[in-house]
Structures are given as C-alpha cells and as structure tokens.
Amino acid sequence: MMLTKLTMIMKMTALKIVQNNLLAIRKETVERALELNITKAKPEDRQAVLKLSQNFSEDYLEYTVDKWTRQERGGLHLAWHGNLLVGCCSLDFPTSKEAWLQGMRVHPAYQGKGIAFQLNRFLIELARTKGAEVARLLTAQYNFQALKVAYKLGFTAYEKSRVIIFRETLKQLSDHKTANSNAIKLCSTSEKDQALSLVQNGPFSRDLKGFFFGPQYNFRRLSKPYLEQAVAENRIYLFENNNQLRGLVVTIPEQEEKHLIVSYLDAPETDLSTLKDLFRTWAESGFTHFTISLLEEQHLILQPALKELFGNYECEQWLLMENSLV
C-alpha cells in the first residue's frame, strides 16, 4: 500500500513537472509570437482599422478613425503582429498637460496576450515625453479585463460611474412644445460667472469632479477659459425660473456629422418638458444624432424624459480612470 501511494505521488509530481514545462514553452512561444510593431496610423491604414472594427458590435471607430489619424501631437496608434493589425488605441491631449487614451481595440483572437498593456504603456510614455502630467481613460464598469490592465498600469478609478448614451436618434414626438419658451435660453457673456458658479456648486458638482465630456469622446477638467469659449460659441444653455438659474446644458455640435454631444446636463427635475423642447429645437435645426454623458444619479432623474425623446435607448456605465505621470 505504501509503495502504491509513493508511486502515485511520483507520477503526479512528474506530470506536474511536464505540465509546468509545457506551460513555460507555450508562454515563451506566445511571447515570441507577439512581438509588436507599434506605429502611428496613416491614411492608408484606414481599411485595416475598419476591418479590425468589424469584430466589435456597434463600434464607433468608423466615426473617429479619420479625425484620430489627422491628429499631430497624439493620434491613432496601431499594433501590428507581422502584417496583421491586432490592436489600436488613440492618444489625445485635451489640454497641454492632460493626456487621454481612448479607442482601445484588440483583435478577438489575440485578446488576453498583453497587447492592450503594451499599447497603453507605449502611449503613456509617449504622453509623458510630450509634457503631459496626467493620463486618463474611460472603460466600461464591468469590463474586468480592461480594468485589470488599467490598474496594472497605475490607473485609479473615480468613485462615481458615468452613463453614456451614444449616438441615439431622436424619435418623432407627437406632443407640442410647452408655452414656457423663456424657461431656457442661451448663456450670455454677462452670465458666464453665474454659469461657472452653478457648475462648481450645483448638486452634482462634487461627484462630477469638474469633468466635462468633450470632443473626441474624452473628459477634460472644467476651466474658466473653456467655459468662456463655450459661451462665445453659443454652446451653453441656462434653465431659468423667476430670474433664478436652475440648471445648465453645455453642448458640442459636430455640424458635419449632424451630431450633437451634450457634454454637461443638469436639468431641473421639475422642468423636463423644457428639456424635451430643447432637444426638439436641436432636431429641427438639423441634428440627427445625440450623445449624452450623465452621472448615474442624473440618469435616473432624467430617464422619463430621455425615454420620450429616444424610446428604448441603449446606454452603458463607464468608469473614469486617472494616472499621474509626474
């Protein structure tokens, strides 16, 4: 009996050694096979990027690939394994000191093999050499693989998740506009300080941490110059009641694509009909698609109005993450 047990233990030990050796060989082979060549995207790479994008449902890369390729300071970067495009990610600079990583895609057949880590690390170092002091990214709240990579690279997540409604089409509304046409208006230059105070001290300001959803689908810190520019470009609307500011909307119109980004939305819960009127006005002026960023609590409040506007719309919860580069 003792001999039989000893024989079994020896066999199991030998099997474990063989398995470990096979794993080591497999790991070495994978590492050799996954040597990447990371390049900045050129216009002639467009079809390869779109082919990679086809592996992901309802992907937005088709809307951004040309813009990201044209960017000089950052831009779209590609991970090649031989002649095959296996991954991509874009680097943007919302300000001179802020870097933004976005659009990470890894070919399904190559996921879990360190490509996202290598590509992100490459872009973080590139951002650092270009003077960025902080890097940020956005990832789906339940994309645990992406979160694992982000944490490994040194990113930390902000506590509150964001809900993003991406490129929805406004449905036909049968009801008429409300009579209270003075409830919302464009922000004038003389009102910009009030608008700034509303953002900084509003009910959601603490949870928003001063971040606005910006062009190129990134988040940037609110600054007075940014707000002043938005006022000058007629991109800020104010909710008003009895000469008191009750809410604020900041927009980014993408006229070429007939796409309107609502980068900040704080509408009074009691005045959702005015919010619907505002969206209807935008639709009448030619916008066909809308992207909206909200905190989860805001989304719950505004959901009834949003369902009237967009029907059964799709949305996802995202985490904003940050990594200090200094």
Steps between C-alpha positions, in 0.01 A plus 500: 500500500781741591676420172183564301450840665864590440472398135187715459670800661803457273276478191305810602821692566639396163175602330511841674859554383400415143201734518715786635757443226227501236356823644846658500557394139155625401558833678839542333346419161216748553740774609714441191188495279364822644784735429319817400588781267315812621459772237304821465202454268519639148209566261588183309441295819131593506368176349706287739356697794143461372558127450612472863196705604265246337583259783307722744125565492381859451857626506560875474845475336350570159397845627838586654773327299554793261507763778739295712729431204527875426607591854863609511598501868339167586271314266406142423772240554498146361642175636615268222591133531679447172262635236191452715347789692428348843425813702459876502466787745491878468680770699347845533596812695192691627748754643878529488536318835219243465520181292206283403515135391204372302376258239692196625422203279668158498422237239285229667746226403782687678325614817654408835853502360626832630430714192284755683763531772784556250304750293379699801847504653647625171247787483546593867875538444434697181265732693762550770766598244257755354453674835181344636478487879194276520347231279133401508282240335144373509409133526175310537422441866475123455782451251713322758782415259541867402483603866771248585729649234426857615574422865820321399611816318438712810156648426246558777124536448282790606226384734196595293425331169382686190207400283559570131219491245684473170379634164128449554242627250223726623162334447196680363316674784125550466447755778548873451760729646426649839386860526783593737750593229694724739589210732826437314728738315852534363753613760620855440847636572368687803366173645814289463609549864157384616527199274845415638369531856207272415735232368739528794230505768216309338351178643724276289819709496675304776441166327589633155840614637496788251511272192318573177445249220681656207563467128671180384301323777738596781461664839678821592514718809275800498689828484378857479657552153323185375165625631558848358575348160181291516297813583657689209412212266137485622540151642362558852130513587354607834181383671336795670202542731399835653839645397678221689737262320377145557709293261750503218580314177837505321504374142757417233350507150666286232335671207658286228355182646174659623598368841454691826698407811335605827813522711336626819134483592349614827128549437247574773298188579181707499557638149560197279251630241735792430786256455294314240431828323871571485577165336216556255647839410838340432336236282315771306832676439633189323663278763416134452706324770572579865760383751442579868719454808337483844572387850298195598286708740431755226403223261242365746342845533496576128409150380125570449573795272779314319269205427252738343778649291682184392268207570673188633852640466826317567741623767802375690662577833862611483777571748729801462856402595812709561877444515751763617799529265717715729 
